Amino acid sequence: MSLGDKLKQYGNLFIALLITVGFGATFLVYGGGGAGGSGPNQNQDQEQRNFTAPSQQFSETGFNRSYTEQTVIAARQEAVFVNAIYDNETQIEDLDQVRQIQERYGEKTFVQIVSSAQVSDIVSRNGITEFPAVVVQGGVITQRGPAPQQESVTNITVRNIEEAVCGTLNNLGSAAARCQQIGVL
C-alpha cells in the first residue's frame, strides 16, 4: 500500500468521524432535550410548572422549597422568599426581627426561619459560612425561563433585610412605597 493510499484511507476515516460527531451533536440538540426536542429539559420545564406557592406567608418550620422552586415561584408571583437561616438553636432569637419584613411587605414576601440543614442548597449556592444569615431569594422570567436573583445579609438588621428585599423584587407593586420610604428607591 502506497503512502497516497494510506493518506486517502485516513482522510476517509477522518471524514466519517466528523460525520458521526455531527449526527451525535444534532441528536443531542434536537432529540436529547435541546431546542425543539422532547428530552430531559422538557421534563424539567414540566416540573417547574407544577411548583406551587406556600399556603402561608410566614413559617417558623420552613416551606420545604428548594432553591429552584423558590426561584420559579418568586418569578411567577413577583415576590421574594426571605430565608432567615440559623446554624444552632441559640441563633433563632437573633432572627425574630424578620417577622417585621412579612408584616411590612405582605403578599410580596414568603418569610421562613429555618436551619441551615433544611436549606443546604441555598446556603451552598450563596456561599454562606457565618450564621445567622438571611438570603432573599427572588426570580425574574427571561426567554430561557426563570432566572434567580438573590442577596445575602449577614449583618442582620431590619433595614439591611429591607434593602435586600427592595433590591431583589422584580416588580415592587405595593411594596414600592415602602422601599421609597426607607430610601432604597
C-alpha angles and dihedrals in degrees: 000000000000127000090252091055091049092050090049091049093049090045091054090047090051092050091049089051092051091050091050092050089048092054091046092052091047091053092050093051101041106021103028102057105288126119110330095003132116099223134113097314091061090055090049090051089051091052090050091053090057096056111117130200118247115268092234133044097223132041134174091191100047136256095252092232123143127225090264094046091050091050094050095044093045091050093049096043093040086232139112137236114229106205110194102193129195132183098202134017094253089069095059092085089057088059099052091100091071087079087075090060093061091045092051099042101031116180091011091072139057106195123193135173107211143162118253089246091061093056102029092143091057091045093051096043090053096042093236113175102154124067145243094044138156124220117192106205120194138154143210129208113242133172088268093049133264114351122198125246117185144161128195123215121194098161092070114208128136089245093053092048091048090052090052091048092050091045093050102042108100095199111025096190108161091001091065093083091054092047090051091047092057090044099248094122 
